[in-house]
Amino acid sequence: NLNSTVSAVNLKAKNYDASVAVYGSEKTTSEVENTFKVLIKKTEKRKVHVTVDVDGVNAIDTNTDNPEISFVKTFDEGYHRITANIDGDDYFKNNNEFYKVVKVVPKPKVLIYSASGIEINKLFEPVYETILTSEFPRDLEAYAAVVIDNMPISKINDKTKAFQGIKIPV
């Protein structure tokens, strides 16, 4: 109807080449599982030898023709280096090695003000350092968040003044 011409070009690689890259979190909290994906791109379907090291310790060492490999890693605080390599006879050698740095920060502190709170604490524990209490503290500056769980309004009304004047980090 539009009298348009559509053209397509089928390009074929002159030489075989493969590349590797690692995708995943750049910043995370300590003691939390993180999933990383190692992506392998190739100009033709061939098996390549892939190695992945995390802080110098081998995490993956395999021959594969899959375009993607996943692995899960938990880190301690600090900076961690992930190195991925592919071995093979390919054209461009500079894309056969990939480096990724992951910054791991301490878990933020969360106050859970609750009469029982054991169930809600289980939700927060994997990602946060939780403080479960039925006594409201005077100083809230040390906490990234306050969760009030199943408390009667009579116990909360006089506590709202504690939230005034708190400086929220940006």
Sequence and secondary structure as in RCSB ss.txt:
>XXXX:A:sequence
NLNSTVSAVNLKAKNYDASVAVYGSEKTTSEVENTFKVLIKKTEKRKVHVTVDVDGVNAIDTNTDNPEISFVKTF
DEGYHRITANIDGDDYFKNNNEFYKVVKVVPKPKVLIYSASGIEINKLFEPVYETILTSEFPRDLEAYAAVVIDN
MPISKINDKTKAFQGIKIPV
>XXXX:A:secstr
             SS  EEEEEES SEEETT EEEEEEEEEESS   EEEEEEETTEEEEEEEE  SEEEEEEE 
 SEEEEEEEEEES  S GGGSEEEEEEEEE   EEEEEESS HHHHHHHTTTSEEEEESS  S  TT SEEEEES
  HHHHGGGGGGGTT     
